[in-house]
Amino acid sequence: MAGGGAAASALSSPWRALLQRALDANAHLRHSTYFQLATVGAGGRPANRTVVFRGFQEHCDKIQINTDARSSKIGEIRICPFGEICWYFTDSWEQFRISGSIDAIDGSSADPAKLQHRERAWFASSVKSRLQYLGPQPGIPILDEGQVKDVHIDPSAGPIDAFCLLVLDPEKVDYVNLKSNQRLIFTRSQKEDDSSDWMAVKVSP
């Protein structure tokens, strides 16, 4: 089974159609848009956290995640830019493990297209969500509770320095359906013209 190139239609990748079906089937569950993102932390140790799915970039399969540019994972990703998503849908009993490279896009990016993606992600977030980037640096001790609570933001203002957009470019997808006892592994191969094909192999669960 093969999918189309990177600039093909939104559901060109075979695993993407399965993921969209799972999202639709579990849409009534708020936690269905949460998944775990694992990266390589300090000293080569695993680092894992729960993040929120912020959609796909237009015309491709790249997955967007909002995060704080001051968090430790940004430095870790820049040293080792590989990660894996583990996404389990509790109603349909489906799991997607999506691995690939991660691009961390903050305000210092020299790529206008990437900065535009970052700005769109900022305005697509709720004002309440944006407020967290005005707080103290993640992971440091809280010395003044009032400082954390007393923050305000202009809803029309663009992304602040602390806002970072993570973009995971999938290279492999391991799909398991526990109801049908089916497992498929999708692997992306790069072609000479820079387009890509997805190959699917059915394996034992």
LUMRORO-99254 format. One record per residue (C-alpha): residue number from 1; x, y, z. Coordinates in pm, whole numbers, plus 50000, padded with zeros to 5 digits. Layout:
! residues N
<pt num="NUM" px="X" py="Y" pz="Z"/>
...
***
This chain:
! residues 205
<pt num="1" px="50000" py="50000" pz="50000"/>
<pt num="2" px="50145" py="50340" pz="49912"/>
<pt num="3" px="50044" py="50700" pz="49969"/>
<pt num="4" px="50105" py="51011" pz="49759"/>
<pt num="5" px="50375" py="51276" pz="49778"/>
<pt num="6" px="50423" py="51539" pz="50044"/>
<pt num="7" px="50220" py="51801" pz="49859"/>
<pt num="8" px="49926" py="51568" pz="49797"/>
<pt num="9" px="49580" py="51598" pz="49948"/>
<pt num="10" px="49526" py="51605" pz="50323"/>
<pt num="11" px="49436" py="51236" pz="50355"/>
<pt num="12" px="49683" py="51099" pz="50099"/>
<pt num="13" px="49884" py="50900" pz="50354"/>
<pt num="14" px="49720" py="50566" pz="50435"/>
<pt num="15" px="49774" py="50602" pz="50811"/>
<pt num="16" px="49630" py="50954" pz="50804"/>
<pt num="17" px="49288" py="50820" pz="50706"/>
<pt num="18" px="49300" py="50576" pz="51002"/>
<pt num="19" px="49397" py="50858" pz="51238"/>
<pt num="20" px="49119" py="51084" pz="51114"/>
<pt num="21" px="48869" py="50802" pz="51164"/>
<pt num="22" px="48993" py="50754" pz="51521"/>
<pt num="23" px="48972" py="51128" pz="51591"/>
<pt num="24" px="48613" py="51136" pz="51461"/>
<pt num="25" px="48511" py="50827" pz="51658"/>
<pt num="26" px="48655" py="50966" pz="51982"/>
<pt num="27" px="48567" py="51334" pz="51928"/>
<pt num="28" px="48320" py="51330" pz="52220"/>
<pt num="29" px="48613" py="51267" pz="52457"/>
<pt num="30" px="48808" py="51581" pz="52545"/>
<pt num="31" px="49125" py="51383" pz="52610"/>
<pt num="32" px="49123" py="51240" pz="52256"/>
<pt num="33" px="49339" py="51532" pz="52140"/>
<pt num="34" px="49605" py="51466" pz="52407"/>
<pt num="35" px="49900" py="51241" pz="52338"/>
<pt num="36" px="50244" py="51164" pz="52477"/>
<pt num="37" px="50555" py="51306" pz="52310"/>
<pt num="38" px="50881" py="51127" pz="52388"/>
<pt num="39" px="51220" py="51279" pz="52311"/>
<pt num="40" px="51582" py="51217" pz="52406"/>
<pt num="41" px="51664" py="51409" pz="52723"/>
<pt num="42" px="51985" py="51503" pz="52896"/>
<pt num="43" px="52250" py="51232" pz="52903"/>
<pt num="44" px="52058" py="51023" pz="52653"/>
<pt num="45" px="51779" py="50947" pz="52898"/>
<pt num="46" px="51416" py="50932" pz="52777"/>
<pt num="47" px="51195" py="51236" pz="52834"/>
<pt num="48" px="50818" py="51213" pz="52800"/>
<pt num="49" px="50524" py="51447" pz="52849"/>
<pt num="50" px="50157" py="51490" pz="52757"/>
<pt num="51" px="50089" py="51754" pz="52491"/>
<pt num="52" px="49791" py="51875" pz="52289"/>
<pt num="53" px="49736" py="51806" pz="51920"/>
<pt num="54" px="49721" py="52140" pz="51738"/>
<pt num="55" px="49636" py="52006" pz="51395"/>
<pt num="56" px="49829" py="51924" pz="51080"/>
<pt num="57" px="50013" py="52174" pz="50867"/>
<pt num="58" px="49835" py="52247" pz="50540"/>
<pt num="59" px="49886" py="52002" pz="50252"/>
<pt num="60" px="50111" py="51766" pz="50450"/>
<pt num="61" px="50120" py="51521" pz="50741"/>
<pt num="62" px="50332" py="51731" pz="50978"/>
<pt num="63" px="50187" py="51743" pz="51330"/>
<pt num="64" px="50181" py="52070" pz="51525"/>
<pt num="65" px="50234" py="52110" pz="51900"/>
<pt num="66" px="50249" py="52435" pz="52098"/>
<pt num="67" px="50507" py="52467" pz="52374"/>
<pt num="68" px="50713" py="52711" pz="52580"/>
<pt num="69" px="51043" py="52811" pz="52419"/>
<pt num="70" px="51198" py="52829" pz="52767"/>
<pt num="71" px="51127" py="52466" pz="52854"/>
<pt num="72" px="51413" py="52217" pz="52873"/>
<pt num="73" px="51280" py="52008" pz="52586"/>
<pt num="74" px="51363" py="52280" pz="52332"/>
<pt num="75" px="51736" py="52254" pz="52399"/>
<pt num="76" px="51710" py="51875" pz="52403"/>
<pt num="77" px="51529" py="51868" pz="52068"/>
<pt num="78" px="51791" py="52092" pz="51909"/>
<pt num="79" px="52063" py="51850" pz="52021"/>
<pt num="80" px="51869" py="51541" pz="51912"/>
<pt num="81" px="51572" py="51635" pz="51690"/>
<pt num="82" px="51394" py="51300" pz="51697"/>
<pt num="83" px="51079" py="51208" pz="51884"/>
<pt num="84" px="50784" py="50973" pz="51900"/>
<pt num="85" px="50417" py="51033" pz="51966"/>
<pt num="86" px="50213" py="50770" pz="52147"/>
<pt num="87" px="49842" py="50838" pz="52094"/>
<pt num="88" px="49580" py="50603" pz="52239"/>
<pt num="89" px="49208" py="50635" pz="52169"/>
<pt num="90" px="49016" py="50487" pz="52461"/>
<pt num="91" px="48678" py="50434" pz="52291"/>
<pt num="92" px="48798" py="50269" pz="51972"/>
<pt num="93" px="49097" py="50091" pz="52133"/>
<pt num="94" px="49342" py="50221" pz="51875"/>
<pt num="95" px="49702" py="50326" pz="51928"/>
<pt num="96" px="49927" py="50527" pz="51697"/>
<pt num="97" px="50300" py="50553" pz="51755"/>
<pt num="98" px="50426" py="50825" pz="51520"/>
<pt num="99" px="50801" py="50882" pz="51502"/>
<pt num="100" px="51003" py="51137" pz="51308"/>
<pt num="101" px="51209" py="51452" pz="51328"/>
<pt num="102" px="51097" py="51760" pz="51520"/>
<pt num="103" px="51146" py="52122" pz="51418"/>
<pt num="104" px="51130" py="52378" pz="51701"/>
<pt num="105" px="51015" py="52712" pz="51558"/>
<pt num="106" px="51053" py="53019" pz="51780"/>
<pt num="107" px="51073" py="53390" pz="51701"/>
<pt num="108" px="51439" py="53365" pz="51601"/>
<pt num="109" px="51366" py="53156" pz="51290"/>
<pt num="110" px="51499" py="53306" pz="50967"/>
<pt num="111" px="51236" py="53125" pz="50757"/>
<pt num="112" px="50934" py="53350" pz="50682"/>
<pt num="113" px="50712" py="53049" pz="50605"/>
<pt num="114" px="50792" py="52891" pz="50942"/>
<pt num="115" px="50725" py="53218" pz="51122"/>
<pt num="116" px="50389" py="53236" pz="50947"/>
<pt num="117" px="50301" py="52885" pz="51069"/>
<pt num="118" px="50402" py="52992" pz="51421"/>
<pt num="119" px="50181" py="53302" pz="51404"/>
<pt num="120" px="49883" py="53102" pz="51279"/>
<pt num="121" px="49927" py="52853" pz="51563"/>
<pt num="122" px="49938" py="53140" pz="51814"/>
<pt num="123" px="49612" py="53295" pz="51697"/>
<pt num="124" px="49447" py="52952" pz="51670"/>
<pt num="125" px="49504" py="52909" pz="52046"/>
<pt num="126" px="49263" py="53045" pz="52304"/>
<pt num="127" px="49357" py="53359" pz="52495"/>
<pt num="128" px="49365" py="53150" pz="52814"/>
<pt num="129" px="49616" py="52916" pz="52652"/>
<pt num="130" px="49836" py="53209" pz="52544"/>
<pt num="131" px="49849" py="53343" pz="52900"/>
<pt num="132" px="50069" py="53055" pz="53016"/>
<pt num="133" px="50358" py="53193" pz="52809"/>
<pt num="134" px="50359" py="53511" pz="53019"/>
<pt num="135" px="50431" py="53319" pz="53339"/>
<pt num="136" px="50772" py="53238" pz="53488"/>
<pt num="137" px="51009" py="53001" pz="53312"/>
<pt num="138" px="50885" py="52640" pz="53338"/>
<pt num="139" px="51060" py="52433" pz="53602"/>
<pt num="140" px="51189" py="52711" pz="53824"/>
<pt num="141" px="51076" py="52751" pz="54188"/>
<pt num="142" px="50774" py="52979" pz="54244"/>
<pt num="143" px="50870" py="53255" pz="54488"/>
<pt num="144" px="50571" py="53486" pz="54441"/>
<pt num="145" px="50225" py="53336" pz="54379"/>
<pt num="146" px="50087" py="53680" pz="54289"/>
<pt num="147" px="50331" py="53713" pz="54002"/>
<pt num="148" px="50192" py="53395" pz="53845"/>
<pt num="149" px="49828" py="53505" pz="53872"/>
<pt num="150" px="49861" py="53872" pz="53771"/>
<pt num="151" px="49915" py="53837" pz="53394"/>
<pt num="152" px="49729" py="53998" pz="53106"/>
<pt num="153" px="49754" py="53971" pz="52729"/>
<pt num="154" px="49631" py="54169" pz="52429"/>
<pt num="155" px="49422" py="53923" pz="52221"/>
<pt num="156" px="49522" py="54104" pz="51898"/>
<pt num="157" px="49897" py="54093" pz="51968"/>
<pt num="158" px="50118" py="53845" pz="51785"/>
<pt num="159" px="50317" py="53560" pz="51943"/>
<pt num="160" px="50547" py="53648" pz="52229"/>
<pt num="161" px="50909" py="53529" pz="52256"/>
<pt num="162" px="50823" py="53239" pz="52487"/>
<pt num="163" px="50587" py="53081" pz="52235"/>
<pt num="164" px="50735" py="52796" pz="52030"/>
<pt num="165" px="50574" py="52576" pz="51766"/>
<pt num="166" px="50694" py="52217" pz="51745"/>
<pt num="167" px="50641" py="52042" pz="51412"/>
<pt num="168" px="50688" py="51666" pz="51395"/>
<pt num="169" px="50749" py="51529" pz="51045"/>
<pt num="170" px="50636" py="51162" pz="51053"/>
<pt num="171" px="50871" py="50898" pz="50914"/>
<pt num="172" px="50716" py="50585" pz="51066"/>
<pt num="173" px="50370" py="50505" pz="51206"/>
<pt num="174" px="50298" py="50193" pz="51411"/>
<pt num="175" px="49920" py="50139" pz="51428"/>
<pt num="176" px="49744" py="49886" pz="51653"/>
<pt num="177" px="49370" py="49817" pz="51675"/>
<pt num="178" px="49302" py="49612" pz="51987"/>
<pt num="179" px="48939" py="49543" pz="51892"/>
<pt num="180" px="49026" py="49381" pz="51558"/>
<pt num="181" px="49368" py="49259" pz="51677"/>
<pt num="182" px="49527" py="49425" pz="51375"/>
<pt num="183" px="49866" py="49593" pz="51353"/>
<pt num="184" px="50009" py="49788" pz="51058"/>
<pt num="185" px="50349" py="49953" pz="51026"/>
<pt num="186" px="50373" py="50244" pz="50781"/>
<pt num="187" px="50716" py="50358" pz="50666"/>
<pt num="188" px="50795" py="50662" pz="50456"/>
<pt num="189" px="51050" py="50644" pz="50177"/>
<pt num="190" px="51200" py="50948" pz="50006"/>
<pt num="191" px="51210" py="50962" pz="49625"/>
<pt num="192" px="51463" py="51134" pz="49401"/>
<pt num="193" px="51223" py="51421" pz="49326"/>
<pt num="194" px="51189" py="51490" pz="49704"/>
<pt num="195" px="50836" py="51349" pz="49713"/>
<pt num="196" px="50765" py="51056" pz="49943"/>
<pt num="197" px="50573" py="50730" pz="49942"/>
<pt num="198" px="50427" py="50543" pz="50236"/>
<pt num="199" px="50452" py="50166" pz="50246"/>
<pt num="200" px="50231" py="49959" pz="50479"/>
<pt num="201" px="50312" py="49615" pz="50619"/>
<pt num="202" px="50070" py="49404" pz="50824"/>
<pt num="203" px="50251" py="49245" pz="51119"/>
<pt num="204" px="50163" py="49035" pz="51421"/>
<pt num="205" px="50028" py="49245" pz="51710"/>
***
